[in-house]
Amino acid sequence: MIRHFVALHFRAGTPADVKNNLMSELASLTDRIVGIADFQVRPNISVEDPLVRGFRDVFWFDFKDENVRDAYLQDEVHQAIGSRIVAELEGGADGVFVCDYKV
């Protein structure tokens, strides 16, 4: 299984409903892409503010394997949601961190 972990640094003032709607749209991909085992959203509650660097929102997908991960990355709906997320981030693409690892 592959965990696709994403940390986001939203711009100051991004409304909670905007964040929630974007995460709901991502969650809907579990019905669209066969092989997604799980999707989770959490706040980063670390107290190490200098190291957090504003990355206070995280989510992850668990994919059955690399093929499912790759299908997700190429999916046009995922790419459209991702573009809308990046538009809400501090510094655009600089406001996202991605890490994939085997679980």
PDB file as gemmi writes it, atoms N, CA and C in Angstrom:
CRYST1    1.000    1.000    1.000  90.00  90.00  90.00 P 1                      
ATOM      1  N   MET A   1       0.845  -1.169   0.000  1.00  0.00           N  
ATOM      2  CA  MET A   1       0.000   0.000   0.000  1.00  0.00           C  
ATOM      3  C   MET A   1       0.896   1.239   0.000  1.00  0.00           C  
ATOM      4  N   ILE A   2       0.452   2.277  -0.691  1.00  0.00           N  
ATOM      5  CA  ILE A   2       1.164   3.550  -0.782  1.00  0.00           C  
ATOM      6  C   ILE A   2       0.344   4.612  -0.059  1.00  0.00           C  
ATOM      7  N   ARG A   3       0.972   5.311   0.871  1.00  0.00           N  
ATOM      8  CA  ARG A   3       0.320   6.467   1.504  1.00  0.00           C  
ATOM      9  C   ARG A   3       0.849   7.723   0.823  1.00  0.00           C  
ATOM     10  N   HIS A   4      -0.080   8.533   0.355  1.00  0.00           N  
ATOM     11  CA  HIS A   4       0.195   9.803  -0.314  1.00  0.00           C  
ATOM     12  C   HIS A   4      -0.173  10.879   0.693  1.00  0.00           C  
ATOM     13  N   PHE A   5       0.836  11.448   1.357  1.00  0.00           N  
ATOM     14  CA  PHE A   5       0.650  12.400   2.444  1.00  0.00           C  
ATOM     15  C   PHE A   5       0.899  13.807   1.917  1.00  0.00           C  
ATOM     16  N   VAL A   6      -0.034  14.723   2.207  1.00  0.00           N  
ATOM     17  CA  VAL A   6       0.051  16.086   1.674  1.00  0.00           C  
ATOM     18  C   VAL A   6      -0.165  17.077   2.820  1.00  0.00           C  
ATOM     19  N   ALA A   7       0.753  18.034   2.961  1.00  0.00           N  
ATOM     20  CA  ALA A   7       0.626  19.119   3.930  1.00  0.00           C  
ATOM     21  C   ALA A   7       0.397  20.418   3.167  1.00  0.00           C  
ATOM     22  N   LEU A   8      -0.538  21.235   3.662  1.00  0.00           N  
ATOM     23  CA  LEU A   8      -0.932  22.451   2.967  1.00  0.00           C  
ATOM     24  C   LEU A   8      -0.754  23.672   3.862  1.00  0.00           C  
ATOM     25  N   HIS A   9      -0.305  24.756   3.239  1.00  0.00           N  
ATOM     26  CA  HIS A   9      -0.194  26.051   3.919  1.00  0.00           C  
ATOM     27  C   HIS A   9      -1.156  27.002   3.215  1.00  0.00           C  
ATOM     28  N   PHE A  10      -2.382  27.054   3.735  1.00  0.00           N  
ATOM     29  CA  PHE A  10      -3.376  27.942   3.154  1.00  0.00           C  
ATOM     30  C   PHE A  10      -3.034  29.398   3.459  1.00  0.00           C  
ATOM     31  N   ARG A  11      -3.446  30.291   2.559  1.00  0.00           N  
ATOM     32  CA  ARG A  11      -3.274  31.722   2.792  1.00  0.00           C  
ATOM     33  C   ARG A  11      -4.043  32.118   4.051  1.00  0.00           C  
ATOM     34  N   ALA A  12      -3.524  33.100   4.770  1.00  0.00           N  
ATOM     35  CA  ALA A  12      -4.231  33.635   5.931  1.00  0.00           C  
ATOM     36  C   ALA A  12      -5.594  34.127   5.473  1.00  0.00           C  
ATOM     37  N   GLY A  13      -6.607  33.797   6.214  1.00  0.00           N  
ATOM     38  CA  GLY A  13      -7.946  34.246   5.886  1.00  0.00           C  
ATOM     39  C   GLY A  13      -8.729  33.329   4.966  1.00  0.00           C  
ATOM     40  N   THR A  14      -8.135  32.224   4.527  1.00  0.00           N  
ATOM     41  CA  THR A  14      -8.914  31.288   3.715  1.00  0.00           C  
ATOM     42  C   THR A  14     -10.036  30.739   4.591  1.00  0.00           C  
ATOM     43  N   PRO A  15     -11.282  30.932   4.175  1.00  0.00           N  
ATOM     44  CA  PRO A  15     -12.407  30.494   5.015  1.00  0.00           C  
ATOM     45  C   PRO A  15     -12.426  28.972   5.221  1.00  0.00           C  
ATOM     46  N   ALA A  16     -12.865  28.569   6.400  1.00  0.00           N  
ATOM     47  CA  ALA A  16     -12.947  27.146   6.727  1.00  0.00           C  
ATOM     48  C   ALA A  16     -13.853  26.411   5.750  1.00  0.00           C  
ATOM     49  N   ASP A  17     -14.935  27.049   5.298  1.00  0.00           N  
ATOM     50  CA  ASP A  17     -15.846  26.359   4.374  1.00  0.00           C  
ATOM     51  C   ASP A  17     -15.173  26.095   3.030  1.00  0.00           C  
ATOM     52  N   VAL A  18     -14.279  26.966   2.601  1.00  0.00           N  
ATOM     53  CA  VAL A  18     -13.538  26.733   1.355  1.00  0.00           C  
ATOM     54  C   VAL A  18     -12.641  25.509   1.525  1.00  0.00           C  
ATOM     55  N   LYS A  19     -11.907  25.457   2.630  1.00  0.00           N  
ATOM     56  CA  LYS A  19     -11.055  24.296   2.913  1.00  0.00           C  
ATOM     57  C   LYS A  19     -11.885  23.012   2.982  1.00  0.00           C  
ATOM     58  N   ASN A  20     -12.995  23.071   3.724  1.00  0.00           N  
ATOM     59  CA  ASN A  20     -13.836  21.885   3.892  1.00  0.00           C  
ATOM     60  C   ASN A  20     -14.408  21.401   2.569  1.00  0.00           C  
ATOM     61  N   ASN A  21     -14.829  22.331   1.724  1.00  0.00           N  
ATOM     62  CA  ASN A  21     -15.369  21.941   0.414  1.00  0.00           C  
ATOM     63  C   ASN A  21     -14.306  21.277  -0.451  1.00  0.00           C  
ATOM     64  N   LEU A  22     -13.094  21.819  -0.426  1.00  0.00           N  
ATOM     65  CA  LEU A  22     -12.010  21.215  -1.211  1.00  0.00           C  
ATOM     66  C   LEU A  22     -11.687  19.805  -0.706  1.00  0.00           C  
ATOM     67  N   MET A  23     -11.670  19.627   0.610  1.00  0.00           N  
ATOM     68  CA  MET A  23     -11.397  18.301   1.166  1.00  0.00           C  
ATOM     69  C   MET A  23     -12.530  17.327   0.855  1.00  0.00           C  
ATOM     70  N   SER A  24     -13.762  17.810   0.843  1.00  0.00           N  
ATOM     71  CA  SER A  24     -14.897  16.955   0.470  1.00  0.00           C  
ATOM     72  C   SER A  24     -14.798  16.511  -0.991  1.00  0.00           C  
ATOM     73  N   GLU A  25     -14.358  17.430  -1.831  1.00  0.00           N  
ATOM     74  CA  GLU A  25     -14.174  17.069  -3.236  1.00  0.00           C  
ATOM     75  C   GLU A  25     -13.090  15.997  -3.385  1.00  0.00           C  
ATOM     76  N   LEU A  26     -12.000  16.155  -2.623  1.00  0.00           N  
ATOM     77  CA  LEU A  26     -10.972  15.109  -2.653  1.00  0.00           C  
ATOM     78  C   LEU A  26     -11.533  13.783  -2.162  1.00  0.00           C  
ATOM     79  N   ALA A  27     -12.310  13.816  -1.092  1.00  0.00           N  
ATOM     80  CA  ALA A  27     -12.893  12.587  -0.542  1.00  0.00           C  
ATOM     81  C   ALA A  27     -13.752  11.873  -1.585  1.00  0.00           C  
ATOM     82  N   SER A  28     -14.410  12.637  -2.453  1.00  0.00           N  
ATOM     83  CA  SER A  28     -15.277  12.023  -3.462  1.00  0.00           C  
ATOM     84  C   SER A  28     -14.483  11.186  -4.468  1.00  0.00           C  
ATOM     85  N   LEU A  29     -13.186  11.402  -4.535  1.00  0.00           N  
ATOM     86  CA  LEU A  29     -12.364  10.605  -5.453  1.00  0.00           C  
ATOM     87  C   LEU A  29     -12.322   9.136  -5.045  1.00  0.00           C  
ATOM     88  N   THR A  30     -12.636   8.825  -3.785  1.00  0.00           N  
ATOM     89  CA  THR A  30     -12.652   7.424  -3.354  1.00  0.00           C  
ATOM     90  C   THR A  30     -13.730   6.634  -4.090  1.00  0.00           C  
ATOM     91  N   ASP A  31     -14.786   7.310  -4.547  1.00  0.00           N  
ATOM     92  CA  ASP A  31     -15.824   6.656  -5.342  1.00  0.00           C  
ATOM     93  C   ASP A  31     -15.476   6.624  -6.827  1.00  0.00           C  
ATOM     94  N   ARG A  32     -14.573   7.458  -7.242  1.00  0.00           N  
ATOM     95  CA  ARG A  32     -14.224   7.599  -8.655  1.00  0.00           C  
ATOM     96  C   ARG A  32     -13.075   6.685  -9.074  1.00  0.00           C  
ATOM     97  N   ILE A  33     -12.089   6.519  -8.178  1.00  0.00           N  
ATOM     98  CA  ILE A  33     -10.864   5.797  -8.534  1.00  0.00           C  
ATOM     99  C   ILE A  33     -10.817   4.486  -7.754  1.00  0.00           C  
ATOM    100  N   VAL A  34     -10.890   3.391  -8.478  1.00  0.00           N  
ATOM    101  CA  VAL A  34     -10.848   2.064  -7.852  1.00  0.00           C  
ATOM    102  C   VAL A  34      -9.454   1.821  -7.289  1.00  0.00           C  
ATOM    103  N   GLY A  35      -9.406   1.382  -6.041  1.00  0.00           N  
ATOM    104  CA  GLY A  35      -8.128   1.069  -5.414  1.00  0.00           C  
ATOM    105  C   GLY A  35      -7.703   2.059  -4.350  1.00  0.00           C  
ATOM    106  N   ILE A  36      -8.507   3.108  -4.131  1.00  0.00           N  
ATOM    107  CA  ILE A  36      -8.240   3.996  -3.001  1.00  0.00           C  
ATOM    108  C   ILE A  36      -8.790   3.302  -1.762  1.00  0.00           C  
ATOM    109  N   ALA A  37      -7.913   3.021  -0.813  1.00  0.00           N  
ATOM    110  CA  ALA A  37      -8.305   2.291   0.389  1.00  0.00           C  
ATOM    111  C   ALA A  37      -8.816   3.216   1.489  1.00  0.00           C  
ATOM    112  N   ASP A  38      -8.318   4.452   1.531  1.00  0.00           N  
ATOM    113  CA  ASP A  38      -8.711   5.362   2.604  1.00  0.00           C  
ATOM    114  C   ASP A  38      -8.343   6.785   2.225  1.00  0.00           C  
ATOM    115  N   PHE A  39      -9.069   7.719   2.825  1.00  0.00           N  
ATOM    116  CA  PHE A  39      -8.773   9.146   2.720  1.00  0.00           C  
ATOM    117  C   PHE A  39      -9.019   9.757   4.085  1.00  0.00           C  
ATOM    118  N   GLN A  40      -8.071  10.555   4.572  1.00  0.00           N  
ATOM    119  CA  GLN A  40      -8.176  11.194   5.881  1.00  0.00           C  
ATOM    120  C   GLN A  40      -7.730  12.645   5.782  1.00  0.00           C  
ATOM    121  N   VAL A  41      -8.351  13.493   6.597  1.00  0.00           N  
ATOM    122  CA  VAL A  41      -7.999  14.908   6.714  1.00  0.00           C  
ATOM    123  C   VAL A  41      -7.794  15.193   8.189  1.00  0.00           C  
ATOM    124  N   ARG A  42      -6.727  15.922   8.514  1.00  0.00           N  
ATOM    125  CA  ARG A  42      -6.449  16.250   9.913  1.00  0.00           C  
ATOM    126  C   ARG A  42      -5.796  17.628   9.997  1.00  0.00           C  
ATOM    127  N   PRO A  43      -5.973  18.307  11.122  1.00  0.00           N  
ATOM    128  CA  PRO A  43      -5.176  19.512  11.371  1.00  0.00           C  
ATOM    129  C   PRO A  43      -3.806  19.108  11.905  1.00  0.00           C  
ATOM    130  N   ASN A  44      -2.792  19.860  11.567  1.00  0.00           N  
ATOM    131  CA  ASN A  44      -1.464  19.674  12.142  1.00  0.00           C  
ATOM    132  C   ASN A  44      -1.449  20.436  13.465  1.00  0.00           C  
ATOM    133  N   ILE A  45      -1.382  19.718  14.573  1.00  0.00           N  
ATOM    134  CA  ILE A  45      -1.462  20.350  15.893  1.00  0.00           C  
ATOM    135  C   ILE A  45      -0.099  20.477  16.562  1.00  0.00           C  
ATOM    136  N   SER A  46       0.957  20.360  15.790  1.00  0.00           N  
ATOM    137  CA  SER A  46       2.303  20.508  16.350  1.00  0.00           C  
ATOM    138  C   SER A  46       2.464  21.876  17.006  1.00  0.00           C  
ATOM    139  N   VAL A  47       3.207  21.888  18.107  1.00  0.00           N  
ATOM    140  CA  VAL A  47       3.507  23.154  18.791  1.00  0.00           C  
ATOM    141  C   VAL A  47       4.843  23.737  18.316  1.00  0.00           C  
ATOM    142  N   GLU A  48       5.504  23.066  17.388  1.00  0.00           N  
ATOM    143  CA  GLU A  48       6.800  23.521  16.883  1.00  0.00           C  
ATOM    144  C   GLU A  48       6.602  24.486  15.714  1.00  0.00           C  
ATOM    145  N   ASP A  49       6.002  25.631  16.009  1.00  0.00           N  
ATOM    146  CA  ASP A  49       5.621  26.590  14.970  1.00  0.00           C  
ATOM    147  C   ASP A  49       6.735  26.942  13.984  1.00  0.00           C  
ATOM    148  N   PRO A  50       7.975  27.182  14.436  1.00  0.00           N  
ATOM    149  CA  PRO A  50       9.009  27.517  13.451  1.00  0.00           C  
ATOM    150  C   PRO A  50       9.251  26.396  12.437  1.00  0.00           C  
ATOM    151  N   LEU A  51       9.045  25.156  12.870  1.00  0.00           N  
ATOM    152  CA  LEU A  51       9.259  24.026  11.958  1.00  0.00           C  
ATOM    153  C   LEU A  51       8.027  23.705  11.123  1.00  0.00           C  
ATOM    154  N   VAL A  52       6.872  24.071  11.606  1.00  0.00           N  
ATOM    155  CA  VAL A  52       5.628  23.815  10.885  1.00  0.00           C  
ATOM    156  C   VAL A  52       5.534  24.700   9.647  1.00  0.00           C  
ATOM    157  N   ARG A  53       6.032  25.927   9.759  1.00  0.00           N  
ATOM    158  CA  ARG A  53       6.086  26.871   8.631  1.00  0.00           C  
ATOM    159  C   ARG A  53       4.734  27.111   7.967  1.00  0.00           C  
ATOM    160  N   GLY A  54       3.675  27.056   8.778  1.00  0.00           N  
ATOM    161  CA  GLY A  54       2.349  27.345   8.248  1.00  0.00           C  
ATOM    162  C   GLY A  54       1.613  26.156   7.654  1.00  0.00           C  
ATOM    163  N   PHE A  55       2.228  24.997   7.603  1.00  0.00           N  
ATOM    164  CA  PHE A  55       1.596  23.803   7.040  1.00  0.00           C  
ATOM    165  C   PHE A  55       0.691  23.184   8.102  1.00  0.00           C  
ATOM    166  N   ARG A  56      -0.492  23.761   8.265  1.00  0.00           N  
ATOM    167  CA  ARG A  56      -1.415  23.384   9.343  1.00  0.00           C  
ATOM    168  C   ARG A  56      -2.538  22.449   8.912  1.00  0.00           C  
ATOM    169  N   ASP A  57      -2.654  22.179   7.635  1.00  0.00           N  
ATOM    170  CA  ASP A  57      -3.706  21.291   7.140  1.00  0.00           C  
ATOM    171  C   ASP A  57      -3.055  20.123   6.411  1.00  0.00           C  
ATOM    172  N   VAL A  58      -3.437  18.899   6.776  1.00  0.00           N  
ATOM    173  CA  VAL A  58      -2.869  17.724   6.118  1.00  0.00           C  
ATOM    174  C   VAL A  58      -3.983  16.775   5.693  1.00  0.00           C  
ATOM    175  N   PHE A  59      -3.698  16.032   4.646  1.00  0.00           N  
ATOM    176  CA  PHE A  59      -4.575  14.938   4.241  1.00  0.00           C  
ATOM    177  C   PHE A  59      -3.720  13.833   3.669  1.00  0.00           C  
ATOM    178  N   TRP A  60      -4.299  12.656   3.595  1.00  0.00           N  
ATOM    179  CA  TRP A  60      -3.601  11.556   2.943  1.00  0.00           C  
ATOM    180  C   TRP A  60      -4.598  10.593   2.322  1.00  0.00           C  
ATOM    181  N   PHE A  61      -4.110   9.966   1.265  1.00  0.00           N  
ATOM    182  CA  PHE A  61      -4.801   8.859   0.608  1.00  0.00           C  
ATOM    183  C   PHE A  61      -3.965   7.623   0.820  1.00  0.00           C  
ATOM    184  N   ASP A  62      -4.619   6.490   1.041  1.00  0.00           N  
ATOM    185  CA  ASP A  62      -3.958   5.198   0.992  1.00  0.00           C  
ATOM    186  C   ASP A  62      -4.398   4.523  -0.296  1.00  0.00           C  
ATOM    187  N   PHE A  63      -3.406   4.211  -1.131  1.00  0.00           N  
ATOM    188  CA  PHE A  63      -3.659   3.572  -2.421  1.00  0.00           C  
ATOM    189  C   PHE A  63      -3.236   2.110  -2.359  1.00  0.00           C  
ATOM    190  N   LYS A  64      -3.978   1.259  -3.024  1.00  0.00           N  
ATOM    191  CA  LYS A  64      -3.670  -0.171  -3.053  1.00  0.00           C  
ATOM    192  C   LYS A  64      -2.231  -0.413  -3.511  1.00  0.00           C  
ATOM    193  N   ASP A  65      -1.790   0.354  -4.509  1.00  0.00           N  
ATOM    194  CA  ASP A  65      -0.435   0.189  -5.037  1.00  0.00           C  
ATOM    195  C   ASP A  65      -0.048   1.415  -5.865  1.00  0.00           C  
ATOM    196  N   GLU A  66       1.120   1.354  -6.448  1.00  0.00           N  
ATOM    197  CA  GLU A  66       1.627   2.478  -7.246  1.00  0.00           C  
ATOM    198  C   GLU A  66       0.752   2.768  -8.452  1.00  0.00           C  
ATOM    199  N   ASN A  67       0.151   1.739  -9.032  1.00  0.00           N  
ATOM    200  CA  ASN A  67      -0.703   1.948 -10.207  1.00  0.00           C  
ATOM    201  C   ASN A  67      -1.916   2.794  -9.868  1.00  0.00           C  
ATOM    202  N   VAL A  68      -2.494   2.563  -8.692  1.00  0.00           N  
ATOM    203  CA  VAL A  68      -3.646   3.364  -8.267  1.00  0.00           C  
ATOM    204  C   VAL A  68      -3.198   4.795  -7.990  1.00  0.00           C  
ATOM    205  N   ARG A  69      -2.049   4.944  -7.322  1.00  0.00           N  
ATOM    206  CA  ARG A  69      -1.508   6.288  -7.078  1.00  0.00           C  
ATOM    207  C   ARG A  69      -1.307   7.038  -8.383  1.00  0.00           C  
ATOM    208  N   ASP A  70      -0.750   6.350  -9.372  1.00  0.00           N  
ATOM    209  CA  ASP A  70      -0.492   6.988 -10.661  1.00  0.00           C  
ATOM    210  C   ASP A  70      -1.794   7.351 -11.379  1.00  0.00           C  
ATOM    211  N   ALA A  71      -2.813   6.496 -11.248  1.00  0.00           N  
ATOM    212  CA  ALA A  71      -4.119   6.803 -11.843  1.00  0.00           C  
ATOM    213  C   ALA A  71      -4.711   8.047 -11.188  1.00  0.00           C  
ATOM    214  N   TYR A  72      -4.579   8.157  -9.878  1.00  0.00           N  
ATOM    215  CA  TYR A  72      -5.033   9.340  -9.141  1.00  0.00           C  
ATOM    216  C   TYR A  72      -4.308  10.594  -9.630  1.00  0.00           C  
ATOM    217  N   LEU A  73      -2.994  10.511  -9.774  1.00  0.00           N  
ATOM    218  CA  LEU A  73      -2.218  11.678 -10.199  1.00  0.00           C  
ATOM    219  C   LEU A  73      -2.617  12.149 -11.592  1.00  0.00           C  
ATOM    220  N   GLN A  74      -3.001  11.225 -12.455  1.00  0.00           N  
ATOM    221  CA  GLN A  74      -3.359  11.566 -13.829  1.00  0.00           C  
ATOM    222  C   GLN A  74      -4.840  11.906 -13.992  1.00  0.00           C  
ATOM    223  N   ASP A  75      -5.641  11.628 -12.981  1.00  0.00           N  
ATOM    224  CA  ASP A  75      -7.085  11.826 -13.078  1.00  0.00           C  
ATOM    225  C   ASP A  75      -7.419  13.302 -13.276  1.00  0.00           C  
ATOM    226  N   GLU A  76      -8.260  13.595 -14.256  1.00  0.00           N  
ATOM    227  CA  GLU A  76      -8.586  14.984 -14.590  1.00  0.00           C  
ATOM    228  C   GLU A  76      -9.364  15.676 -13.477  1.00  0.00           C  
ATOM    229  N   VAL A  77     -10.216  14.963 -12.771  1.00  0.00           N  
ATOM    230  CA  VAL A  77     -10.963  15.578 -11.667  1.00  0.00           C  
ATOM    231  C   VAL A  77     -10.007  15.919 -10.527  1.00  0.00           C  
ATOM    232  N   HIS A  78      -9.102  14.992 -10.208  1.00  0.00           N  
ATOM    233  CA  HIS A  78      -8.092  15.275  -9.177  1.00  0.00           C  
ATOM    234  C   HIS A  78      -7.268  16.495  -9.561  1.00  0.00           C  
ATOM    235  N   GLN A  79      -6.850  16.576 -10.806  1.00  0.00           N  
ATOM    236  CA  GLN A  79      -6.027  17.709 -11.245  1.00  0.00           C  
ATOM    237  C   GLN A  79      -6.784  19.026 -11.131  1.00  0.00           C  
ATOM    238  N   ALA A  80      -8.077  19.005 -11.423  1.00  0.00           N  
ATOM    239  CA  ALA A  80      -8.887  20.233 -11.301  1.00  0.00           C  
ATOM    240  C   ALA A  80      -9.020  20.651  -9.833  1.00  0.00           C  
ATOM    241  N   ILE A  81      -9.259  19.682  -8.959  1.00  0.00           N  
ATOM    242  CA  ILE A  81      -9.341  19.994  -7.525  1.00  0.00           C  
ATOM    243  C   ILE A  81      -7.987  20.517  -7.048  1.00  0.00           C  
ATOM    244  N   GLY A  82      -6.918  19.860  -7.453  1.00  0.00           N  
ATOM    245  CA  GLY A  82      -5.579  20.284  -7.065  1.00  0.00           C  
ATOM    246  C   GLY A  82      -5.278  21.704  -7.496  1.00  0.00           C  
ATOM    247  N   SER A  83      -5.717  22.086  -8.673  1.00  0.00           N  
ATOM    248  CA  SER A  83      -5.505  23.458  -9.144  1.00  0.00           C  
ATOM    249  C   SER A  83      -6.231  24.458  -8.261  1.00  0.00           C  
ATOM    250  N   ARG A  84      -7.439  24.106  -7.845  1.00  0.00           N  
ATOM    251  CA  ARG A  84      -8.195  25.006  -6.967  1.00  0.00           C  
ATOM    252  C   ARG A  84      -7.559  25.080  -5.580  1.00  0.00           C  
ATOM    253  N   ILE A  85      -7.008  23.973  -5.108  1.00  0.00           N  
ATOM    254  CA  ILE A  85      -6.303  23.993  -3.818  1.00  0.00           C  
ATOM    255  C   ILE A  85      -5.086  24.907  -3.916  1.00  0.00           C  
ATOM    256  N   VAL A  86      -4.266  24.712  -4.935  1.00  0.00           N  
ATOM    257  CA  VAL A  86      -3.043  25.507  -5.094  1.00  0.00           C  
ATOM    258  C   VAL A  86      -3.373  26.997  -5.158  1.00  0.00           C  
ATOM    259  N   ALA A  87      -4.499  27.348  -5.770  1.00  0.00           N  
ATOM    260  CA  ALA A  87      -4.895  28.756  -5.861  1.00  0.00           C  
ATOM    261  C   ALA A  87      -5.190  29.365  -4.483  1.00  0.00           C  
ATOM    262  N   GLU A  88      -5.467  28.531  -3.489  1.00  0.00           N  
ATOM    263  CA  GLU A  88      -5.770  29.006  -2.131  1.00  0.00           C  
ATOM    264  C   GLU A  88      -4.544  28.993  -1.211  1.00  0.00           C  
ATOM    265  N   LEU A  89      -3.407  28.535  -1.699  1.00  0.00           N  
ATOM    266  CA  LEU A  89      -2.243  28.350  -0.841  1.00  0.00           C  
ATOM    267  C   LEU A  89      -1.308  29.548  -0.837  1.00  0.00           C  
ATOM    268  N   GLU A  90      -0.637  29.729   0.264  1.00  0.00           N  
ATOM    269  CA  GLU A  90       0.397  30.754   0.399  1.00  0.00           C  
ATOM    270  C   GLU A  90       1.525  30.407  -0.570  1.00  0.00           C  
ATOM    271  N   GLY A  91       1.766  31.281  -1.533  1.00  0.00           N  
ATOM    272  CA  GLY A  91       2.832  31.035  -2.500  1.00  0.00           C  
ATOM    273  C   GLY A  91       2.484  30.022  -3.573  1.00  0.00           C  
ATOM    274  N   GLY A  92       1.203  29.713  -3.743  1.00  0.00           N  
ATOM    275  CA  GLY A  92       0.814  28.744  -4.765  1.00  0.00           C  
ATOM    276  C   GLY A  92       1.412  27.376  -4.481  1.00  0.00           C  
ATOM    277  N   ALA A  93       2.118  26.817  -5.446  1.00  0.00           N  
ATOM    278  CA  ALA A  93       2.698  25.478  -5.290  1.00  0.00           C  
ATOM    279  C   ALA A  93       3.724  25.409  -4.165  1.00  0.00           C  
ATOM    280  N   ASP A  94       4.283  26.549  -3.752  1.00  0.00           N  
ATOM    281  CA  ASP A  94       5.197  26.546  -2.605  1.00  0.00           C  
ATOM    282  C   ASP A  94       4.462  26.248  -1.307  1.00  0.00           C  
ATOM    283  N   GLY A  95       3.155  26.308  -1.321  1.00  0.00           N  
ATOM    284  CA  GLY A  95       2.354  26.051  -0.139  1.00  0.00           C  
ATOM    285  C   GLY A  95       1.887  24.612  -0.006  1.00  0.00           C  
ATOM    286  N   VAL A  96       2.518  23.711  -0.739  1.00  0.00           N  
ATOM    287  CA  VAL A  96       2.162  22.290  -0.638  1.00  0.00           C  
ATOM    288  C   VAL A  96       3.432  21.457  -0.492  1.00  0.00           C  
ATOM    289  N   PHE A  97       3.335  20.420   0.349  1.00  0.00           N  
ATOM    290  CA  PHE A  97       4.409  19.441   0.520  1.00  0.00           C  
ATOM    291  C   PHE A  97       3.781  18.066   0.344  1.00  0.00           C  
ATOM    292  N   VAL A  98       4.413  17.229  -0.474  1.00  0.00           N  
ATOM    293  CA  VAL A  98       3.895  15.887  -0.738  1.00  0.00           C  
ATOM    294  C   VAL A  98       4.956  14.855  -0.390  1.00  0.00           C  
ATOM    295  N   CYS A  99       4.506  13.765   0.216  1.00  0.00           N  
ATOM    296  CA  CYS A  99       5.397  12.657   0.552  1.00  0.00           C  
ATOM    297  C   CYS A  99       4.640  11.352   0.335  1.00  0.00           C  
ATOM    298  N   ASP A 100       5.203  10.446  -0.448  1.00  0.00           N  
ATOM    299  CA  ASP A 100       4.622   9.123  -0.651  1.00  0.00           C  
ATOM    300  C   ASP A 100       5.518   8.090   0.004  1.00  0.00           C  
ATOM    301  N   TYR A 101       4.915   7.119   0.681  1.00  0.00           N  
ATOM    302  CA  TYR A 101       5.699   6.049   1.293  1.00  0.00           C  
ATOM    303  C   TYR A 101       4.857   4.780   1.394  1.00  0.00           C  
ATOM    304  N   LYS A 102       5.534   3.671   1.533  1.00  0.00           N  
ATOM    305  CA  LYS A 102       4.855   2.381   1.646  1.00  0.00           C  
ATOM    306  C   LYS A 102       4.443   2.138   3.089  1.00  0.00           C  
ATOM    307  N   VAL A 103       3.225   1.620   3.245  1.00  0.00           N  
ATOM    308  CA  VAL A 103       2.730   1.255   4.583  1.00  0.00           C  
ATOM    309  C   VAL A 103       2.345  -0.204   4.599  1.00  0.00           C  
TER     310      VAL A 103                                                      
END                                                                             
